[in-house]
Amino acid sequence: MAGKKWVWMALEDLVVAAAVRAFTTRSRHLQVTPVGMYGSRGLEELNRGLRPEDDALHPYESRLYWEWWYFDAQFEDGHRCVLELQYPNLLNPLARQCCMLFNVYTPDGRQLNNIVPFPASEWRASRETCDVAVGENTVKGYYPEYRVRFRHGDLACDLVFTNLLPGWTRGTGEVMFGRPEKKRVFGWVVAQPRARVEGTLTVDGVSRGVSGLGYHDHNWGNAFLPLYVSHWIWGRLFHERLTMIFADVNTSRRCGRIRIPVLFLALDDRIVLESSKVVFSVREYRRDSRDYQVYPSEVAFSFAERDVSGEFHLRVREEMETVMTLAERLPAPALKLFGKAVAGPAYYRLLSDYQGRVKVGGEELELEGLTHWEYMILSLRCGEIPKPGVTLPL
């Protein structure tokens, strides 16, 4: 029976994906309600920060509940890392598991990507503040300081993230799908839009002191996202004086293919804009390195609200990380057939060159450099280039 395990897993995935396709092609559209997402607040309120409970556990009584705390850092010596604690293990949602994500990118080009499952019994999280553990791997803190301690094999880190900007979210941070009484939500708070990071990073069993810049956010929900979300773009940009977070979330056909654009902008140590008045465009889709899916190799966006405006262009240099959620469950021929017939979920972290400009009041900045962004596919078929989404009137 062990040799046939992938057959049963494949059947499970086919049933789920067929349900997704059936639901998302219904003519009836579900309402999509960004809770507090529109209308930029004044500067004083924007810079007020978060409450401890905003970055704590957000449990929902639902079998579809999920939640994760994410950190990343880029160090002055050229190392980068991505750190996450996640419940449940989204790569194996039918198992009673949680997981740790511990990725390290070295200056010589190595990519050490690790998604480490743990029994669900090893998950602990507070409802009062950010205090999360998977086994002995922990995340603890509140403004202005968080501490992250992870270990996996000969990789380890003990890092302190110190806020350089206040925490931020839009309204409750949640987008609600369908009727209010069902409470199908997708939540997001950014506890550390920009942080100073210091501590130790251990690679190949060798520890080194590191310092640099980092970021921390937190997602949760109780919706089976492929029913409601088609795909998204999310990215972040650090410049000497400027911090930017951008996202373009596209809902499924069932939800009317609505686009939910978001932009966060800070200059020096002050948040100056949160906006949904962002126009995104993508072009030149390319096949990924595994010849499985496609992603846009160029992204451009522009924005203008009050006395803040700007435009940016990103061109992909390389794939930093590729995750195909069904790759470990299906052999390659069945994987491609499944992706073309039903859906080809995939995640990409893409290293890109960028150029742009920003105007804040009477000050204008010309910017260029290197950053990374992600492209997440939930319900597109393999090779499918999404149709333009509908932008809600503002």
C-alpha positions as CSV (number, residue, x, y, z in Angstrom):
1,M,0.0,0.0,0.0
2,A,2.9,2.4,0.7
3,G,3.8,2.4,-2.9
4,K,0.3,3.5,-3.9
5,K,0.1,6.4,-1.4
6,W,0.5,9.0,-4.1
7,V,-2.5,7.6,-5.9
8,W,-4.8,8.2,-2.9
9,M,-3.3,11.7,-2.4
10,A,-3.8,12.4,-6.0
11,L,-7.5,11.4,-5.8
12,E,-8.0,13.6,-2.8
13,D,-6.4,16.6,-4.7
14,L,-8.6,15.9,-7.7
15,V,-11.7,15.9,-5.7
16,V,-10.8,19.2,-4.0
17,A,-9.7,20.8,-7.2
18,A,-12.8,19.7,-9.1
19,A,-14.9,21.3,-6.3
20,V,-12.8,24.5,-6.6
21,R,-13.4,24.5,-10.4
22,A,-17.1,23.9,-10.0
23,F,-17.6,26.6,-7.4
24,T,-15.4,29.2,-9.1
25,T,-17.3,28.8,-12.4
26,R,-20.7,29.4,-11.0
27,S,-22.5,32.4,-12.4
28,R,-23.4,33.7,-8.9
29,H,-20.7,36.0,-7.5
30,L,-19.8,36.3,-3.9
31,Q,-19.4,39.7,-2.2
32,V,-15.8,40.7,-1.4
33,T,-15.5,43.2,1.4
34,P,-12.1,44.7,2.4
35,V,-12.7,45.6,6.0
36,G,-11.3,49.1,6.3
37,M,-9.1,48.8,3.2
38,Y,-10.1,52.0,1.4
39,G,-9.3,55.6,2.1
40,S,-5.9,56.6,3.4
41,R,-5.8,57.8,7.0
42,G,-4.1,60.9,8.2
43,L,-0.5,60.9,9.2
44,E,-1.1,60.9,13.0
45,E,-3.4,57.8,12.8
46,L,-1.1,56.1,10.3
47,N,1.8,56.3,12.7
48,R,-0.1,55.2,15.8
49,G,1.1,51.6,15.5
50,L,-0.5,48.3,16.5
51,R,-2.0,46.8,19.7
52,P,-0.3,43.6,21.1
53,E,-3.3,41.5,20.2
54,D,-3.1,42.6,16.5
55,D,-0.1,40.3,16.2
56,A,-1.4,37.6,18.4
57,L,-3.3,34.4,17.5
58,H,-6.5,34.9,15.6
59,P,-8.3,31.6,16.0
60,Y,-11.4,30.8,14.1
61,E,-13.7,27.8,14.8
62,S,-13.3,26.3,11.4
63,R,-11.6,23.2,10.0
64,L,-10.1,25.6,7.4
65,Y,-8.4,27.8,9.9
66,W,-4.8,28.7,9.2
67,E,-2.3,31.2,10.4
68,W,1.4,32.1,10.1
69,W,4.1,34.5,11.3
70,Y,6.7,35.5,8.7
71,F,10.1,37.2,9.0
72,D,12.8,37.9,6.5
73,A,16.2,39.7,6.8
74,Q,19.0,40.7,4.5
75,F,22.4,41.1,6.1
76,E,25.4,43.3,5.4
77,D,27.6,40.3,4.7
78,G,25.4,39.2,1.8
79,H,23.4,36.4,3.6
80,R,19.6,36.5,3.5
81,C,17.0,34.5,5.4
82,V,13.3,33.8,5.4
83,L,11.7,32.5,8.6
84,E,8.1,31.4,9.3
85,L,6.0,29.4,11.8
86,Q,2.8,28.0,10.2
87,Y,-0.3,26.2,11.3
88,P,-1.3,23.9,9.8
89,N,1.3,22.6,7.4
90,L,-0.2,24.0,4.2
91,L,1.7,21.6,2.0
92,N,0.0,18.7,3.8
93,P,-3.3,20.1,5.1
94,L,-4.9,16.7,5.7
95,A,-2.2,15.7,8.2
96,R,-2.3,16.9,11.8
97,Q,0.9,19.0,11.4
98,C,2.3,22.5,11.8
99,C,5.6,23.5,10.3
100,M,8.7,25.8,10.3
101,L,10.0,27.4,7.2
102,F,13.8,28.2,7.4
103,N,15.4,29.4,4.2
104,V,18.9,30.8,4.0
105,Y,20.5,32.3,0.9
106,T,24.3,32.6,1.0
107,P,26.6,35.2,-0.8
108,D,28.0,32.4,-3.0
109,G,24.5,31.7,-4.5
110,R,23.5,28.6,-2.5
111,Q,19.8,28.3,-1.6
112,L,19.0,26.4,1.5
113,N,15.2,26.0,1.5
114,N,13.7,24.0,4.3
115,I,10.0,23.4,5.1
116,V,10.1,21.3,8.2
117,P,6.9,19.5,9.5
118,F,6.1,19.0,13.2
119,P,3.2,17.2,14.9
120,A,0.3,19.6,15.5
121,S,0.8,19.0,19.3
122,E,4.0,21.0,19.1
123,W,2.2,24.2,18.2
124,R,1.7,26.9,20.8
125,A,0.5,30.5,20.4
126,S,-0.8,33.3,22.6
127,R,-4.1,35.2,22.0
128,E,-2.7,38.2,23.8
129,T,0.6,39.0,22.0
130,C,3.1,37.5,19.6
131,D,4.4,34.4,21.4
132,V,4.5,31.5,19.1
133,A,6.4,28.2,19.1
134,V,6.8,25.1,17.0
135,G,8.7,22.7,19.1
136,E,11.8,24.6,20.3
137,N,11.6,27.1,17.5
138,T,10.1,30.4,18.9
139,V,9.0,33.9,17.9
140,K,8.3,36.4,20.7
141,G,7.8,40.1,20.9
142,Y,5.9,43.3,20.6
143,Y,6.8,46.8,19.4
144,P,9.6,47.7,19.3
145,E,11.4,44.3,19.6
146,Y,10.9,40.7,18.4
147,R,13.2,37.7,19.0
148,V,13.4,34.7,16.6
149,R,15.2,31.5,17.5
150,F,15.2,28.7,15.0
151,R,17.3,25.5,14.5
152,H,17.2,22.8,11.8
153,G,20.2,20.5,11.3
154,D,23.3,22.6,10.9
155,L,21.2,25.8,10.4
156,A,20.3,28.0,13.3
157,C,19.5,31.6,14.1
158,D,19.1,33.8,17.1
159,L,18.0,37.2,15.8
160,V,16.5,40.4,17.3
161,F,14.3,42.5,15.0
162,T,13.9,46.1,16.3
163,N,11.2,48.4,14.7
164,L,12.4,51.3,12.6
165,L,8.8,52.1,11.7
166,P,5.5,51.7,13.6
167,G,3.4,48.5,12.9
168,W,0.6,48.9,10.3
169,T,-2.6,47.4,9.1
170,R,-5.7,48.5,7.2
171,G,-8.7,48.6,9.5
172,T,-9.0,45.1,11.1
173,G,-6.6,43.8,8.5
174,E,-9.2,41.4,7.1
175,V,-10.9,40.9,3.8
176,M,-14.2,39.1,4.1
177,F,-15.7,36.8,1.4
178,G,-19.4,36.2,1.1
179,R,-22.1,36.9,3.7
180,P,-20.9,38.5,7.0
181,E,-22.5,35.7,9.2
182,K,-20.2,33.1,7.6
183,K,-17.0,35.1,8.5
184,R,-14.8,33.8,5.7
185,V,-11.8,36.0,6.1
186,F,-8.2,36.6,4.9
187,G,-6.2,38.7,7.4
188,W,-2.9,40.5,7.3
189,V,-1.0,42.8,9.6
190,V,2.6,44.2,9.2
191,A,4.1,44.4,12.7
192,Q,7.5,45.5,11.4
193,P,7.5,47.2,8.0
194,R,11.2,47.9,8.5
195,A,13.4,46.6,11.3
196,R,17.0,46.6,12.3
197,V,18.2,42.9,12.7
198,E,21.1,41.8,14.8
199,G,22.2,38.4,16.2
200,T,23.8,35.2,15.1
201,L,23.2,33.1,11.9
202,T,24.6,29.5,11.8
203,V,25.2,27.9,8.4
204,D,26.9,24.5,7.9
205,G,27.4,24.5,11.7
206,V,29.4,27.7,11.6
207,S,28.0,30.7,13.6
208,R,28.6,34.3,12.6
209,G,27.4,37.6,14.0
210,V,25.1,39.4,11.5
211,S,23.3,42.7,11.2
212,G,21.1,44.2,8.6
213,L,17.5,45.1,7.7
214,G,14.4,43.0,8.2
215,Y,10.6,42.7,8.0
216,H,7.8,40.9,9.8
217,D,4.2,40.3,9.0
218,H,1.4,37.9,10.0
219,N,-1.4,36.3,8.0
220,W,-4.5,34.3,9.1
221,G,-7.8,33.1,7.8
222,N,-10.5,30.5,7.8
223,A,-11.3,30.3,4.1
224,F,-10.1,27.7,1.6
225,L,-8.4,30.4,-0.4
226,P,-8.5,28.8,-3.9
227,L,-12.3,29.2,-3.8
228,Y,-11.9,32.9,-3.4
229,V,-8.5,34.0,-4.6
230,S,-7.0,33.3,-8.0
231,H,-3.5,34.7,-7.6
232,W,-1.5,37.6,-6.0
233,I,1.6,39.7,-6.3
234,W,3.3,40.9,-3.1
235,G,6.6,42.7,-2.7
236,R,8.6,45.0,-0.6
237,L,11.3,47.5,-1.3
238,F,13.9,48.9,1.1
239,H,15.9,52.0,0.0
240,E,18.1,54.2,2.1
241,R,15.2,56.5,3.0
242,L,12.2,54.8,1.6
243,T,10.2,51.7,2.6
244,M,7.5,50.3,0.4
245,I,5.1,47.4,0.5
246,F,2.9,46.6,-2.5
247,A,0.3,44.0,-3.3
248,D,-2.2,43.1,-6.0
249,V,-4.6,40.4,-4.8
250,N,-6.9,39.0,-7.5
251,T,-10.0,37.2,-6.5
252,S,-11.4,34.1,-8.3
253,R,-14.1,34.1,-11.0
254,R,-16.6,33.2,-8.2
255,C,-15.8,36.5,-6.5
256,G,-16.0,38.5,-9.7
257,R,-12.2,38.7,-10.5
258,I,-11.9,41.7,-8.3
259,R,-8.5,43.3,-7.8
260,I,-7.5,44.4,-4.3
261,P,-4.5,46.6,-4.7
262,V,-2.6,47.9,-1.6
263,L,0.4,50.2,-1.2
264,F,2.3,51.2,2.0
265,L,4.9,53.9,1.8
266,A,7.2,55.4,4.5
267,L,9.9,58.1,4.2
268,D,12.6,58.0,6.8
269,D,10.9,57.1,10.1
270,R,7.3,58.1,9.2
271,I,4.5,56.3,7.3
272,V,3.3,58.8,4.7
273,L,0.7,56.8,2.7
274,E,-1.6,53.8,2.7
275,S,-3.5,53.5,-0.6
276,S,-5.7,51.3,-2.7
277,K,-5.4,53.8,-5.6
278,V,-2.6,51.7,-7.3
279,V,-2.6,50.7,-10.9
280,F,-0.7,47.5,-11.7
281,S,0.3,46.0,-15.0
282,V,2.2,42.8,-15.8
283,R,3.8,41.5,-19.0
284,E,6.1,39.0,-20.6
285,Y,5.0,35.8,-18.9
286,R,7.8,33.2,-18.8
287,R,7.8,29.5,-18.0
288,D,9.4,28.6,-14.7
289,S,12.6,26.7,-14.2
290,R,10.7,23.4,-13.8
291,D,8.6,24.0,-17.0
292,Y,5.4,23.8,-14.9
293,Q,3.8,27.2,-14.6
294,V,4.2,30.7,-15.9
295,Y,4.8,34.0,-14.0
296,P,5.1,37.6,-15.2
297,S,8.8,38.6,-15.7
298,E,7.9,42.4,-15.5
299,V,5.7,44.2,-13.1
300,A,4.9,48.0,-13.2
301,F,2.7,50.0,-10.9
302,S,1.8,53.7,-10.3
303,F,0.0,55.5,-7.6
304,A,-1.2,59.0,-6.6
305,E,-3.1,60.1,-3.5
306,R,-3.0,63.5,-1.7
307,D,0.5,64.9,-2.1
308,V,2.2,61.5,-2.7
309,S,2.8,59.9,-6.1
310,G,5.1,57.5,-7.8
311,E,5.8,54.8,-10.4
312,F,7.9,51.7,-10.4
313,H,9.1,49.0,-12.8
314,L,10.5,45.6,-11.8
315,R,12.2,43.1,-14.1
316,V,12.9,39.5,-12.8
317,R,16.5,38.5,-12.6
318,E,16.1,35.0,-11.2
319,E,13.9,32.6,-9.2
320,M,15.0,32.5,-5.6
321,E,12.5,29.9,-4.5
322,T,9.9,27.8,-6.2
323,V,7.3,25.7,-4.4
324,M,4.8,23.5,-6.3
325,T,2.3,22.3,-3.7
326,L,1.4,19.1,-5.4
327,A,5.0,18.2,-6.5
328,E,5.6,15.7,-3.7
329,R,2.2,14.0,-4.2
330,L,2.2,13.4,-7.9
331,P,4.7,12.0,-10.4
332,A,5.8,14.5,-13.0
333,P,3.5,13.3,-15.9
334,A,0.4,13.3,-13.6
335,L,1.4,16.7,-12.1
336,K,1.4,18.3,-15.5
337,L,-1.8,16.7,-16.6
338,F,-3.5,17.8,-13.4
339,G,-2.2,21.3,-13.7
340,K,-3.5,21.7,-17.3
341,A,-6.9,20.1,-16.6
342,V,-7.7,21.6,-13.2
343,A,-5.3,23.9,-11.5
344,G,-1.5,24.3,-11.0
345,P,-0.9,26.0,-7.6
346,A,2.6,27.3,-7.2
347,Y,4.6,29.9,-5.3
348,Y,7.6,31.9,-6.6
349,R,10.0,34.2,-4.8
350,L,11.6,36.3,-7.5
351,L,14.7,38.5,-7.3
352,S,14.3,41.6,-9.5
353,D,15.9,44.8,-10.6
354,Y,13.8,47.9,-10.0
355,Q,13.7,51.5,-11.1
356,G,11.2,54.1,-9.9
357,R,10.5,57.5,-8.6
358,V,8.5,58.8,-5.6
359,K,7.3,62.3,-4.9
360,V,6.3,63.3,-1.3
361,G,5.1,66.9,-1.0
362,G,7.8,68.9,-2.7
363,E,10.5,66.2,-2.4
364,E,11.2,63.8,-5.3
365,L,13.4,60.7,-5.1
366,E,14.8,58.7,-8.1
367,L,15.4,55.1,-7.0
368,E,17.0,51.9,-8.4
369,G,18.3,48.7,-7.0
370,L,17.5,45.0,-6.3
371,T,14.6,43.5,-4.4
372,H,12.4,40.4,-4.3
373,W,8.7,39.9,-4.7
374,E,6.4,36.9,-4.8
375,Y,3.9,35.5,-7.2
376,M,1.4,33.1,-5.6
377,I,-0.9,31.0,-7.9
378,L,-3.9,29.3,-6.2
379,S,-6.5,28.4,-8.9
380,L,-5.0,29.1,-12.3
381,R,-4.3,26.2,-14.7
382,C,-0.7,25.5,-15.8
383,G,0.3,28.1,-18.4
384,E,-2.9,30.2,-17.8
385,I,-2.3,33.9,-18.1
386,P,-5.0,35.6,-16.0
387,K,-7.6,37.9,-17.5
388,P,-7.5,41.5,-16.3
389,G,-9.3,41.9,-13.0
390,V,-12.0,44.4,-12.1
391,T,-10.8,47.4,-10.0
392,L,-13.5,48.6,-7.6
393,P,-14.5,52.3,-7.9
394,L,-12.9,54.4,-5.2
